[in-house]
């Protein structure tokens, strides 16, 4: 995921460029960014979908992607009027143009490869 984001969105290789990609942003940051992409596990699921979502909403993060490698799922939420709304769900393999990174196709199977 990092290479896809860094190349296409940060550096402009086959993509729009100009984005600042931060790995593992801190929860206590006053502004955590426009998009956060946590990788969900059985251990972190309740924390990711509870307290973290509330912190991200207060910080004004617009997009939240949950990557679940075990379920092979990508769940995309958008913050609207202070509430998280489910925007898209992608399961399994295939190529998608997932907002807000829809300028460049994403091969989902790369997210699940072990």
N, CA, C and O atoms as a MOPAC input file, in Angstrom:
PM7 MOZYME 1SCF
protein

 N      0.82700 1    -1.18500 1     0.00000 1
 C      0.00000 1     0.00000 1     0.00000 1
 C      0.87700 1     1.25600 1     0.00000 1
 O      0.62400 1     2.20100 1    -0.74700 1
 N      1.90500 1     1.25200 1     0.84500 1
 C      2.76300 1     2.42500 1     0.93400 1
 C      3.43100 1     2.78800 1    -0.36400 1
 O      3.49100 1     3.96200 1    -0.72900 1
 N      3.94400 1     1.78000 1    -1.07800 1
 C      4.61100 1     2.05800 1    -2.35600 1
 C      3.63800 1     2.62800 1    -3.36900 1
 O      3.97900 1     3.54100 1    -4.12100 1
 N      2.42700 1     2.09200 1    -3.39100 1
 C      1.38800 1     2.58300 1    -4.31700 1
 C      1.05600 1     4.04000 1    -3.99600 1
 O      0.96700 1     4.86800 1    -4.90200 1
 N      0.87200 1     4.35700 1    -2.71700 1
 C      0.55800 1     5.73300 1    -2.33100 1
 C      1.73900 1     6.66600 1    -2.54900 1
 O      1.58800 1     7.75600 1    -3.10100 1
 N      2.91600 1     6.22900 1    -2.11200 1
 C      4.10200 1     7.08600 1    -2.23400 1
 C      4.39100 1     7.44100 1    -3.68100 1
 O      4.58800 1     8.61000 1    -4.01100 1
 N      4.41600 1     6.43200 1    -4.54400 1
 C      4.75300 1     6.67800 1    -5.93900 1
 C      3.71900 1     7.50900 1    -6.66300 1
 O      4.05200 1     8.51900 1    -7.28200 1
 N      2.46900 1     7.09400 1    -6.59100 1
 C      1.41300 1     7.75100 1    -7.36200 1
 C      0.96600 1     9.08300 1    -6.77300 1
 O      0.75500 1    10.05200 1    -7.50200 1
 N      0.82400 1     9.12500 1    -5.46300 1
 C      0.20800 1    10.29900 1    -4.86000 1
 C      1.19700 1    11.26700 1    -4.23900 1
 O      0.94500 1    12.47200 1    -4.22000 1
 N      2.31500 1    10.77300 1    -3.73100 1
 C      3.29800 1    11.67400 1    -3.14400 1
 C      4.27900 1    12.17300 1    -4.20200 1
 O      4.57400 1    13.36700 1    -4.26900 1
 N      4.78100 1    11.26000 1    -5.02600 1
 C      5.82400 1    11.61700 1    -5.98500 1
 C      5.30300 1    11.89200 1    -7.39200 1
 O      6.03200 1    12.43000 1    -8.22500 1
 N      4.05900 1    11.53100 1    -7.66400 1
 C      3.48500 1    11.80400 1    -8.98200 1
 C      3.85700 1    10.81600 1   -10.06300 1
 O      3.75600 1    11.14100 1   -11.24600 1
 N      4.29100 1     9.59800 1    -9.69000 1
 C      4.61700 1     8.56600 1   -10.66400 1
 C      3.30800 1     7.87700 1   -11.06500 1
 O      2.71100 1     7.16500 1   -10.25800 1
 N      2.86400 1     8.08400 1   -12.29900 1
 C      1.59300 1     7.53300 1   -12.78900 1
 C      0.40600 1     7.94700 1   -11.92900 1
 O     -0.55300 1     7.18700 1   -11.78900 1
 N      0.46000 1     9.12100 1   -11.36400 1
 C     -0.63600 1     9.60800 1   -10.52900 1
 C     -0.53500 1    11.10300 1   -10.33600 1
 O      0.33400 1    11.75000 1   -10.92000 1
 N     -1.42100 1    11.66200 1    -9.51800 1
 C     -1.51300 1    13.11600 1    -9.38900 1
 C     -0.35500 1    13.78200 1    -8.65500 1
 O     -0.04400 1    14.93800 1    -8.94300 1
 N      0.29900 1    13.08700 1    -7.70700 1
 C      1.39500 1    13.69200 1    -6.95200 1
 C      0.94700 1    14.81700 1    -6.05000 1
 O     -0.21300 1    15.22700 1    -6.08000 1
 N      1.87400 1    15.31900 1    -5.24400 1
 C      1.60900 1    16.46400 1    -4.38800 1
 C      1.00000 1    16.14200 1    -3.03700 1
 O      0.75600 1    17.05900 1    -2.25200 1
 N      0.74500 1    14.87900 1    -2.73400 1
 C      0.18500 1    14.49400 1    -1.44000 1
 C      1.32800 1    14.29600 1    -0.45100 1
 O      2.44800 1    13.97500 1    -0.84900 1
 N      1.05100 1    14.48400 1     0.82300 1
 C      1.99500 1    14.16900 1     1.88600 1
 C      1.50100 1    12.89700 1     2.55000 1
 O      0.42500 1    12.89200 1     3.14700 1
 N      2.26800 1    11.82200 1     2.45800 1
 C      1.88800 1    10.52300 1     3.00200 1
 C      2.64800 1    10.30700 1     4.30000 1
 O      3.87800 1    10.25900 1     4.29700 1
 N      1.93200 1    10.17700 1     5.40800 1
 C      2.54100 1     9.92200 1     6.71200 1
 C      2.25700 1     8.48900 1     7.11800 1
 O      1.11200 1     8.04000 1     7.07100 1
 N      3.29400 1     7.77500 1     7.51500 1
 C      3.11700 1     6.42100 1     8.01900 1
 C      2.86700 1     6.50100 1     9.52500 1
 O      3.58800 1     7.19500 1    10.24200 1
 N      1.85000 1     5.79300 1     9.99700 1
 C      1.52300 1     5.68800 1    11.41500 1
 C      1.39500 1     7.04800 1    12.10300 1
 O      2.16600 1     7.34500 1    13.01600 1
 N      0.43200 1     7.88400 1    11.68100 1
 C      0.23500 1     9.16600 1    12.35800 1
 C     -0.22100 1     8.95100 1    13.80000 1
 O     -0.91800 1     7.98100 1    14.10000 1
 N      0.16600 1     9.83800 1    14.66400 1
 C     -0.19000 1     9.73300 1    16.07600 1
 C     -1.63500 1    10.16100 1    16.30400 1
 O     -2.10900 1    11.12100 1    15.69500 1
 N     -2.32500 1     9.45000 1    17.17500 1
 C     -3.70000 1     9.80500 1    17.52300 1
 C     -3.78800 1    11.18800 1    18.14400 1
 O     -4.79800 1    11.87400 1    17.98200 1
 N     -2.76500 1    11.60100 1    18.84100 1
 C     -2.84200 1    12.88000 1    19.53900 1
 C     -2.52500 1    14.08300 1    18.64900 1
 O     -2.54000 1    15.21900 1    19.12200 1
 N     -2.24000 1    13.84700 1    17.37200 1
 C     -1.99600 1    14.96000 1    16.45600 1
 C     -3.25500 1    15.81800 1    16.36900 1
 O     -4.35300 1    15.26900 1    16.27300 1
 N     -3.13400 1    17.15100 1    16.39900 1
 C     -4.32200 1    18.00100 1    16.30000 1
 C     -5.04700 1    17.82900 1    14.97100 1
 O     -6.27500 1    17.90300 1    14.92700 1
 N     -4.31400 1    17.60400 1    13.89900 1
 C     -4.94200 1    17.27400 1    12.60900 1
 C     -4.21600 1    16.06500 1    12.07800 1
 O     -3.01100 1    16.10900 1    11.83300 1
 N     -4.94300 1    14.99400 1    11.90000 1
 C     -4.33300 1    13.73700 1    11.49300 1
 C     -4.27100 1    13.57000 1     9.99100 1
 O     -3.69200 1    12.59200 1     9.51700 1
 N     -4.84100 1    14.47900 1     9.22300 1
 C     -4.77300 1    14.37300 1     7.77600 1
 C     -6.14500 1    14.23400 1     7.15100 1
 O     -7.16400 1    14.18000 1     7.83900 1
 N     -6.14700 1    14.17900 1     5.84100 1
 C     -7.39700 1    14.05200 1     5.10100 1
 C     -7.85900 1    12.61100 1     4.99900 1
 O     -9.05800 1    12.34400 1     4.90800 1
 N     -6.90700 1    11.67200 1     5.01400 1
 C     -7.20700 1    10.24900 1     4.85700 1
 C     -6.36000 1     9.45700 1     5.84700 1
 O     -5.15900 1     9.69800 1     5.97200 1
 N     -6.97300 1     8.52500 1     6.54000 1
 C     -6.22700 1     7.59900 1     7.39000 1
 C     -6.56000 1     6.18600 1     6.95200 1
 O     -7.69500 1     5.88700 1     6.58400 1
 N     -5.54600 1     5.31100 1     6.99700 1
 C     -5.71000 1     3.95300 1     6.48500 1
 C     -5.18000 1     2.95200 1     7.52300 1
 O     -4.07200 1     2.43900 1     7.36700 1
 N     -5.95100 1     2.67100 1     8.57100 1
 C     -5.48600 1     1.66100 1     9.51600 1
 C     -5.70600 1     0.24800 1     8.97600 1
 O     -6.66400 1    -0.01800 1     8.25000 1
 N     -4.79200 1    -0.64600 1     9.35000 1
 C     -4.93100 1    -2.06300 1     9.03800 1
 C     -5.54200 1    -2.71500 1    10.27100 1
 O     -4.97800 1    -2.65700 1    11.36300 1
 N     -6.70000 1    -3.33400 1    10.08200 1
 C     -7.47400 1    -3.89600 1    11.18100 1
 C     -7.03700 1    -5.33200 1    11.45100 1
 O     -6.76400 1    -6.09600 1    10.52600 1
 N     -6.97700 1    -5.67800 1    12.71600 1
 C     -6.73300 1    -7.06600 1    13.10900 1
 C     -7.73800 1    -7.41900 1    14.19700 1
 O     -8.44900 1    -6.55000 1    14.70100 1
 N     -7.79200 1    -8.68500 1    14.55300 1
 C     -8.70100 1    -9.08300 1    15.63200 1
 C     -8.36300 1    -8.36000 1    16.93100 1
 O     -9.25300 1    -8.05400 1    17.72500 1
 N     -7.09200 1    -8.08800 1    17.14500 1
 C     -6.64600 1    -7.43000 1    18.36600 1
 C     -7.03800 1    -5.95500 1    18.39000 1
 O     -7.38600 1    -5.43300 1    19.44900 1
 N     -6.99100 1    -5.27300 1    17.24300 1
 C     -7.22600 1    -3.82300 1    17.20600 1
 C     -8.63500 1    -3.42200 1    16.77500 1
 O     -8.98000 1    -2.24200 1    16.83100 1
 N     -9.45600 1    -4.38900 1    16.34500 1
 C    -10.76200 1    -4.08600 1    15.74900 1
 C    -11.62300 1    -3.16500 1    16.61800 1
 O    -12.10700 1    -2.14400 1    16.12900 1
 N    -11.82100 1    -3.50000 1    17.88400 1
 C    -12.68700 1    -2.69100 1    18.75300 1
 C    -12.10600 1    -1.28900 1    18.96400 1
 O    -12.84500 1    -0.30400 1    18.97500 1
 N    -10.80500 1    -1.20300 1    19.12900 1
 C    -10.13700 1     0.09000 1    19.32900 1
 C    -10.23700 1     0.94500 1    18.06200 1
 O    -10.53300 1     2.13800 1    18.13300 1
 N     -9.98400 1     0.31800 1    16.88800 1
 C    -10.03200 1     1.04600 1    15.61300 1
 C    -11.42700 1     1.58800 1    15.32600 1
 O    -11.57100 1     2.71000 1    14.84000 1
 N    -12.45200 1     0.79900 1    15.62400 1
 C    -13.82300 1     1.16600 1    15.26600 1
 C    -14.55000 1     1.92500 1    16.36700 1
 O    -15.70800 1     2.30400 1    16.19300 1
 N    -13.89800 1     2.14800 1    17.47500 1
 C    -14.50900 1     2.88000 1    18.58300 1
 C    -13.77300 1     4.17700 1    18.85900 1
 O    -14.00400 1     5.18600 1    18.19300 1
 N    -12.87700 1     4.14500 1    19.85500 1
 C    -12.17300 1     5.37200 1    20.24900 1
 C    -11.41800 1     6.06200 1    19.12300 1
 O    -11.45600 1     7.28800 1    19.01700 1
 N    -10.73400 1     5.29700 1    18.28300 1
 C     -9.96300 1     5.92600 1    17.19700 1
 C    -10.87400 1     6.67900 1    16.22900 1
 O    -10.54400 1     7.78800 1    15.80800 1
 N    -12.00400 1     6.09400 1    15.87500 1
 C    -12.92000 1     6.76800 1    14.93500 1
 C    -13.40800 1     8.09200 1    15.51700 1
 O    -13.52500 1     9.08300 1    14.79700 1
 N    -13.69000 1     8.10900 1    16.80600 1
 C    -14.15900 1     9.35200 1    17.44100 1
 C    -13.06200 1    10.41900 1    17.43400 1
 O    -13.33300 1    11.59300 1    17.18500 1
 N    -11.82900 1    10.00700 1    17.70700 1
 C    -10.70000 1    10.95500 1    17.68400 1
 C    -10.50400 1    11.49500 1    16.28200 1
 O    -10.31700 1    12.69800 1    16.09900 1
 N    -10.54500 1    10.61800 1    15.28800 1
 C    -10.36400 1    11.04800 1    13.90200 1
 C    -11.47000 1    12.00900 1    13.47900 1
 O    -11.20600 1    12.97400 1    12.76200 1
 N    -12.69300 1    11.76100 1    13.91100 1
 C    -13.80800 1    12.65900 1    13.57900 1
 C    -13.57900 1    14.03500 1    14.20700 1
 O    -13.76500 1    15.05700 1    13.54600 1
 N    -13.17900 1    14.06500 1    15.46900 1
 C    -12.90900 1    15.35500 1    16.13500 1
 C    -11.77500 1    16.11600 1    15.45000 1
 O    -11.77200 1    17.34700 1    15.41900 1
 N    -10.81100 1    15.37200 1    14.90300 1
 C     -9.67000 1    16.01100 1    14.21900 1
 C    -10.04200 1    16.47200 1    12.81600 1
 O     -9.27400 1    17.19100 1    12.17700 1
 N    -11.22900 1    16.06100 1    12.32500 1
 C    -11.66400 1    16.49300 1    11.00800 1
 C    -11.11600 1    15.68200 1     9.85600 1
 O    -11.10300 1    16.15600 1     8.72000 1
 N    -10.65800 1    14.45800 1    10.12600 1
 C    -10.20600 1    13.57700 1     9.05200 1
 C    -11.40700 1    13.31000 1     8.15300 1
 O    -12.46700 1    12.92000 1     8.64300 1
 N    -11.25900 1    13.51300 1     6.84700 1
 C    -12.40300 1    13.37500 1     5.94500 1
 C    -12.66900 1    11.93500 1     5.52200 1
 O    -13.82400 1    11.52500 1     5.41100 1
 N    -11.61800 1    11.17000 1     5.28600 1
 C    -11.76100 1     9.79800 1     4.78800 1
 C    -11.06200 1     8.83300 1     5.72300 1
 O     -9.98500 1     9.12600 1     6.24200 1
 N    -11.68200 1     7.67400 1     5.93900 1
 C    -11.10100 1     6.62700 1     6.76500 1
 C    -11.27000 1     5.30200 1     6.04600 1
 O    -12.38600 1     4.85100 1     5.78900 1
 N    -10.14900 1     4.69100 1     5.72800 1
 C    -10.15100 1     3.37100 1     5.09100 1
 C     -9.80500 1     2.34900 1     6.15600 1
 O     -8.85400 1     2.54900 1     6.91200 1
 N    -10.55300 1     1.26000 1     6.23400 1
 C    -10.17900 1     0.12400 1     7.06100 1
 C     -9.75500 1    -1.00300 1     6.12700 1
 O    -10.54800 1    -1.46200 1     5.30500 1
 N     -8.53000 1    -1.44200 1     6.24900 1
 C     -8.03600 1    -2.58600 1     5.49800 1
 C     -8.03900 1    -3.78000 1     6.44100 1
 O     -7.40400 1    -3.75200 1     7.49600 1
 N     -8.75600 1    -4.82500 1     6.05300 1
 C     -8.82700 1    -6.04900 1     6.85400 1
 C     -8.26700 1    -7.19600 1     6.02300 1
 O     -8.99600 1    -7.80200 1     5.23800 1
 N     -6.96600 1    -7.50500 1     6.18700 1
 C     -6.34100 1    -8.53000 1     5.35300 1
 C     -6.94300 1    -9.92100 1     5.54700 1
 O     -7.02700 1   -10.68700 1     4.58700 1
 N     -7.36000 1   -10.26200 1     6.75700 1
 C     -7.91900 1   -11.59600 1     6.99800 1
 C     -9.26100 1   -11.78000 1     6.30100 1
 O     -9.53400 1   -12.84700 1     5.75100 1
 N    -10.10200 1   -10.74500 1     6.32100 1
 C    -11.40400 1   -10.79900 1     5.64300 1
 C    -11.28500 1   -10.40600 1     4.17300 1
 O    -12.25500 1   -10.49300 1     3.41900 1
 N    -10.09400 1    -9.97400 1     3.77200 1
 C     -9.86300 1    -9.45800 1     2.41500 1
 C    -10.89400 1    -8.39300 1     2.06000 1
 O    -11.58500 1    -8.47000 1     1.04500 1
 N    -10.96900 1    -7.39300 1     2.94300 1
 C    -11.93800 1    -6.32800 1     2.74900 1
 C    -11.33700 1    -4.94200 1     2.90200 1
 O    -10.44700 1    -4.71300 1     3.72100 1
 N    -11.84100 1    -4.03600 1     2.10100 1
 C    -11.51000 1    -2.61500 1     2.18500 1
 C    -12.82400 1    -1.88300 1     2.41300 1
 O    -13.73300 1    -1.93900 1     1.58500 1
 N    -12.91000 1    -1.20200 1     3.53400 1
 C    -14.12000 1    -0.46700 1     3.90500 1
 C    -13.76300 1     1.01200 1     3.95700 1
 O    -12.80200 1     1.40100 1     4.62000 1
 N    -14.53300 1     1.83000 1     3.26000 1
 C    -14.22700 1     3.25400 1     3.16800 1
 C    -15.35600 1     4.05800 1     3.81000 1
 O    -16.52600 1     3.91100 1     3.45500 1
 N    -14.97700 1     4.90900 1     4.76100 1
 C    -15.93200 1     5.77100 1     5.45300 1
 C    -15.59100 1     7.22000 1     5.13700 1
 O    -14.42900 1     7.56500 1     4.91700 1
 N    -16.62100 1     8.06400 1     5.11800 1
 C    -16.42700 1     9.49300 1     4.90600 1
 C    -17.10000 1    10.25700 1     6.03700 1
 O    -18.21900 1     9.93700 1     6.43900 1
 N    -16.41400 1    11.25800 1     6.54000 1
 C    -16.96100 1    12.09100 1     7.60500 1
 C    -17.87000 1    13.14000 1     6.98700 1
 O    -17.42800 1    13.94900 1     6.17100 1
 N    -19.14400 1    13.12900 1     7.37700 1
 C    -20.11800 1    14.10300 1     6.88900 1
 C    -20.91800 1    14.61500 1     8.07000 1
 O    -21.53600 1    13.84500 1     8.80500 1
 N    -20.89800 1    15.92200 1     8.23800 1
 C    -21.61200 1    16.57400 1     9.33600 1
 C    -21.25000 1    15.96300 1    10.68500 1
 O    -22.10800 1    15.76700 1    11.54500 1
 N    -19.95500 1    15.66400 1    10.85200 1
 C    -19.45600 1    15.14800 1    12.11700 1
 C    -19.71300 1    13.67700 1    12.37500 1
 O    -19.38700 1    13.17600 1    13.45100 1
 N    -20.29600 1    12.96600 1    11.40400 1
 C    -20.60700 1    11.54600 1    11.56700 1
 C    -19.93700 1    10.73300 1    10.46300 1
 O    -19.84400 1    11.17700 1     9.31900 1
 N    -19.47300 1     9.54100 1    10.82100 1
 C    -18.89700 1     8.65000 1     9.82400 1
 C    -20.01600 1     7.96800 1     9.05600 1
 O    -20.95000 1     7.43000 1     9.65100 1
 N    -19.91700 1     7.99100 1     7.73200 1
 C    -20.87300 1     7.33300 1     6.83800 1
 C    -20.10900 1     6.31900 1     5.99900 1
 O    -19.05100 1     6.62400 1     5.44900 1
 N    -20.65500 1     5.11200 1     5.90500 1
 C    -20.04500 1     4.10400 1     5.05700 1
 C    -20.21100 1     4.53200 1     3.61100 1
 O    -21.32900 1     4.76700 1     3.15100 1
 N    -19.09400 1     4.63400 1     2.89200 1
 C    -19.11400 1     5.12800 1     1.51700 1
 C    -18.99100 1     3.99500 1     0.49900 1
 O    -19.74200 1     3.95300 1    -0.47500 1
 N    -18.05200 1     3.08100 1     0.72000 1
 C    -17.81700 1     1.96700 1    -0.19900 1
 C    -17.28300 1     0.77500 1     0.57700 1
 O    -16.65300 1     0.92500 1     1.62400 1
 N    -17.54900 1    -0.42600 1     0.03800 1
 C    -16.95200 1    -1.65500 1     0.54600 1
 C    -16.46800 1    -2.45400 1    -0.65600 1
 O    -17.20000 1    -2.63300 1    -1.62900 1
 N    -15.23900 1    -2.92900 1    -0.58300 1
 C    -14.66900 1    -3.75700 1    -1.64000 1
 C    -14.14000 1    -5.03000 1    -0.99200 1
 O    -13.40300 1    -4.97800 1    -0.00700 1
 N    -14.52400 1    -6.17400 1    -1.55300 1
 C    -14.11600 1    -7.46200 1    -1.00600 1
 C    -13.39900 1    -8.28600 1    -2.06200 1
 O    -13.66600 1    -8.16700 1    -3.25800 1
 N    -12.47900 1    -9.12700 1    -1.59100 1
 C    -11.81200 1   -10.06100 1    -2.49000 1
 C    -10.75000 1    -9.40000 1    -3.34600 1
 O    -10.11900 1    -8.41900 1    -2.95200 1
 N    -10.57200 1    -9.96900 1    -4.53000 1
 C     -9.54800 1    -9.44800 1    -5.43700 1
 C    -10.21200 1    -8.56700 1    -6.48600 1
 O    -11.42200 1    -8.34200 1    -6.44800 1
 N     -9.43000 1    -8.08500 1    -7.39600 1
 C     -9.94400 1    -7.20500 1    -8.43500 1
 C     -9.28200 1    -5.85200 1    -8.34700 1
 O     -8.49400 1    -5.59100 1    -7.43800 1
 N     -9.59500 1    -5.01300 1    -9.27200 1
 C     -9.03700 1    -3.66200 1    -9.32300 1
 C    -10.16100 1    -2.66800 1    -9.12900 1
 O    -11.21200 1    -2.77500 1    -9.76000 1
 N     -9.93800 1    -1.69900 1    -8.25200 1
 C    -10.95600 1    -0.68700 1    -7.95300 1
 C    -10.34400 1     0.70600 1    -8.04100 1
 O     -9.12900 1     0.87200 1    -7.93200 1
 N    -11.17800 1     1.67400 1    -8.23300 1
 C    -10.79900 1     3.08100 1    -8.13200 1
 C    -11.51200 1     3.61200 1    -6.89600 1
 O    -12.65000 1     4.07500 1    -6.96900 1
 N    -10.82800 1     3.54000 1    -5.76700 1
 C    -11.43200 1     3.82000 1    -4.47300 1
 C    -11.12600 1     5.24900 1    -4.02800 1
 O     -9.96600 1     5.65300 1    -3.94900 1
 N    -12.18300 1     6.00400 1    -3.74100 1
 C    -12.02500 1     7.39000 1    -3.31400 1
 C    -11.30300 1     7.44900 1    -1.96800 1
 O    -11.46700 1     6.54000 1    -1.15400 1
 N    -10.53500 1     8.45900 1    -1.72000 1
 C    -10.19900 1     9.59500 1    -2.55300 1
 C     -8.98500 1     9.35000 1    -3.44600 1
 O     -8.46300 1    10.27700 1    -4.06300 1
 N     -8.54200 1     8.09800 1    -3.50900 1
 C     -7.38900 1     7.75400 1    -4.34700 1
 C     -7.84100 1     7.21300 1    -5.70300 1
 O     -7.12600 1     6.42700 1    -6.32300 1
 N     -8.99900 1     7.61900 1    -6.15900 1
 C     -9.59400 1     7.04900 1    -7.36100 1
 C     -8.89700 1     7.45800 1    -8.66000 1
 O     -9.27300 1     6.97800 1    -9.72900 1
 N     -7.90400 1     8.32200 1    -8.59200 1
 C     -7.16200 1     8.71400 1    -9.79500 1
 C     -6.27900 1     7.57800 1   -10.30500 1
 O     -5.87100 1     7.57500 1   -11.46600 1
 N     -5.98600 1     6.61300 1    -9.43100 1
 C     -5.10500 1     5.50900 1    -9.78800 1
 C     -5.75800 1     4.19900 1    -9.36000 1
 O     -6.17000 1     4.07700 1    -8.20600 1
 N     -5.86600 1     3.21000 1   -10.25700 1
 C     -6.46200 1     1.92100 1    -9.89600 1
 C     -5.66400 1     1.21700 1    -8.79200 1
 O     -4.43600 1     1.29200 1    -8.75200 1
 N     -6.37700 1     0.54100 1    -7.91200 1
 C     -5.77200 1    -0.21800 1    -6.82500 1
 C     -6.11300 1    -1.68800 1    -7.00700 1
 O     -7.28700 1    -2.05800 1    -7.05500 1
 N     -5.09300 1    -2.52100 1    -7.10800 1
 C     -5.26900 1    -3.96600 1    -7.19600 1
 C     -5.43100 1    -4.47900 1    -5.76200 1
 O     -4.46500 1    -4.51200 1    -4.99900 1
 N     -6.64700 1    -4.87600 1    -5.40000 1
 C     -6.93200 1    -5.29400 1    -4.03200 1
 C     -6.10100 1    -6.48700 1    -3.58700 1
 O     -5.73000 1    -6.57000 1    -2.41600 1
 N     -5.80200 1    -7.40200 1    -4.48000 1
 C     -5.05400 1    -8.59100 1    -4.08200 1
 C     -3.68200 1    -8.23100 1    -3.51300 1
 O     -3.11300 1    -9.01100 1    -2.74900 1
 N     -3.14600 1    -7.07300 1    -3.87000 1
 C     -1.85100 1    -6.63600 1    -3.29600 1
 C     -1.98600 1    -6.32400 1    -1.81600 1
 O     -1.01100 1    -6.42000 1    -1.07100 1
 N     -3.18900 1    -5.95200 1    -1.38100 1
 C     -3.38500 1    -5.65500 1     0.03900 1
 C     -3.40700 1    -6.92100 1     0.88700 1
 O     -3.05400 1    -6.88500 1     2.06600 1
 N     -3.81700 1    -8.03100 1     0.29800 1
 C     -3.97800 1    -9.26200 1     1.07000 1
 C     -2.75900 1   -10.16400 1     0.98200 1
 O     -2.64500 1   -11.11100 1     1.76100 1
 N     -1.84300 1    -9.89700 1     0.05600 1
 C     -0.69700 1   -10.80800 1    -0.11300 1
 C      0.11700 1   -10.87300 1     1.17300 1
 O      0.34100 1    -9.87200 1     1.85300 1
 N      0.53400 1   -12.05600 1     1.46600 1
 C      1.26700 1   -12.28800 1     2.72100 1
 C      2.71900 1   -12.53900 1     2.43800 1
 O      3.50000 1   -12.75500 1     3.36400 1

